[in-house]
Amino acid sequence: MSTRPRVSTRISAISESATLAVDAKAKAMKAAGRPVIGFGAGEPDFPTPGYIVEAAVAAAREPRFHKYTPAGGLPELRQAVAAKTLRDSGYRVEPSQVLITNGGKQAVYEAFATLLDPGDEVLVVAPYWTTYPEAVKLAGGVQVDVVTDETTGYLASVEQLEAARTARTKVLLFVSPSNPTGAVHSPEQTAAIGRWAAEHGLWVVTDEIYEHLVYGDTEFTSIATAVPELGDRVVILNGVAKTYAMTGWRVGWLIGPPDVVKAATNLQSHATSNVANVSQMAALAAVSGDLSAVERMREAFDRRRQTMVRMLNEIPGVFCPEPKGAFYAYPSVKELIGKELRGRRPRSSAELAELILEEAEVAVVPGEAFGTPGYFRLSYALGDDDLVEGVSRLAKLLAEAR
Ligand SMILES: Cc1ncc(COP(=O)(O)O)c(C=O)c1O
């Protein structure tokens, strides 16, 4: 009998997406008739705007879209993404520097697969989105965590980054607004971090998928525009999922220097070829239209954000800094770990989240999924009534902790 593992070591090292797992468990409980309120999913609760859906319907009727198209994306979409990037970020790129991907997730994979050789280090600010470590690992890279906490609003400083830099550091991953914390770097902080990266010859991979979801007087700053000294060592990741409520359409993009985009396109041409043309045409309608739909969603998210943060901070043992962007709150629940609750004594945020799901029928994602135990991530991309009901249930249950 062969002693070789059935599943390769590389792939068996990949863990299940914790955020999708929580969402799946909550949906299964719901299907079984339990009134679960889910704060797990990272997707807008709104439908995709009608004009975008209509563009897809029209595309589906056109036989030319029933065929393979260029692996890098429809030329008209690459052009529109280049124009949108100039409009929203002030960053000028040629359409040939845009690779259309199967959602932002594929762009994340392709960016690391294209930039990293085995042993190359990537600086990743924790708490981080669950997909990054897997993408870095699969590419043979080594993730180096730069850990932040609620006392700084989850913002990393140049000093912290510098302390984590070694001779093997190749890439800084920059995510602002951040999933899972909602932290947003100011223009000055962004420029300082970018200049530090440029000074040390690092590449910056910047995930700008939440660019339009910032609140109050917070501004989004593209590090690519803020720091021209980075030259061509910048790769921008983005997509339509969050801005246009299009998570199911699977369209994202990677923008970078021509050699990187060419190499990533070669990879994609063997992996998935072109993104579904109908979805690309929907994305074309989205990025070439105005931003009024996202503005309406942003207002709703802002209202929910304020309600959620206020209610969470009223719960003894919970502390939630104000998220400035995206649609997540990331409270610390460290004070509740080890306390007795309904006859149990959860020893981690993961155990506490499990207990909450069973006892209060509320789904939250534990901080373990984001590299920082002791926290929860709650998405506020759900209806106002459900949000209030869910956090009220949480408050009622947690008030029993002794
Ligand atoms: C920070 C971040 N980047 C990228 C993505 C990828 O989104 P999609 O693959 O749906 O386009 C997500 C989705 O949750 C995200 O939160």
Ligand as a Chemical Component Dictionary entry (heavy atoms), coordinates in Angstrom:
data_LIG
# 
_chem_comp.id                   LIG 
_chem_comp.type                 NON-POLYMER 
_chem_comp.pdbx_formal_charge   0 
_chem_comp.three_letter_code    LIG 
# 
loop_
_chem_comp_atom.comp_id 
_chem_comp_atom.atom_id 
_chem_comp_atom.alt_atom_id 
_chem_comp_atom.type_symbol 
_chem_comp_atom.charge 
_chem_comp_atom.model_Cartn_x 
_chem_comp_atom.model_Cartn_y 
_chem_comp_atom.model_Cartn_z 
_chem_comp_atom.pdbx_ordinal 
LIG C1 C1 C 0 -10.640 42.482 1.832  1  
LIG C2 C2 C 0 -11.287 41.656 0.775  2  
LIG N1 N1 N 0 -10.659 41.510 -0.405 3  
LIG C3 C3 C 0 -11.186 40.789 -1.387 4  
LIG C4 C4 C 0 -12.404 40.156 -1.244 5  
LIG C5 C5 C 0 -12.862 39.335 -2.398 6  
LIG O1 O1 O 0 -14.122 39.543 -2.814 7  
LIG P1 P1 P 0 -14.696 38.827 -4.100 8  
LIG O2 O2 O 0 -13.850 37.622 -4.372 9  
LIG O3 O3 O 0 -16.090 38.450 -3.721 10 
LIG O4 O4 O 0 -14.628 39.812 -5.201 11 
LIG C6 C6 C 0 -13.099 40.263 -0.029 12 
LIG C7 C7 C 0 -14.358 39.551 0.200  13 
LIG O5 O5 O 0 -14.771 39.276 1.300  14 
LIG C8 C8 C 0 -12.528 41.046 0.993  15 
LIG O6 O6 O 0 -13.149 41.221 2.158  16 
# 
loop_
_chem_comp_bond.comp_id 
_chem_comp_bond.atom_id_1 
_chem_comp_bond.atom_id_2 
_chem_comp_bond.value_order 
_chem_comp_bond.pdbx_ordinal 
LIG C1 C2 SING 1  
LIG C2 N1 SING 2  
LIG C2 C8 DOUB 3  
LIG N1 C3 DOUB 4  
LIG C3 C4 SING 5  
LIG C4 C5 SING 6  
LIG C4 C6 DOUB 7  
LIG C5 O1 SING 8  
LIG O1 P1 SING 9  
LIG P1 O2 DOUB 10 
LIG P1 O3 SING 11 
LIG P1 O4 SING 12 
LIG C6 C7 SING 13 
LIG C6 C8 SING 14 
LIG C7 O5 DOUB 15 
LIG C8 O6 SING 16 
# 
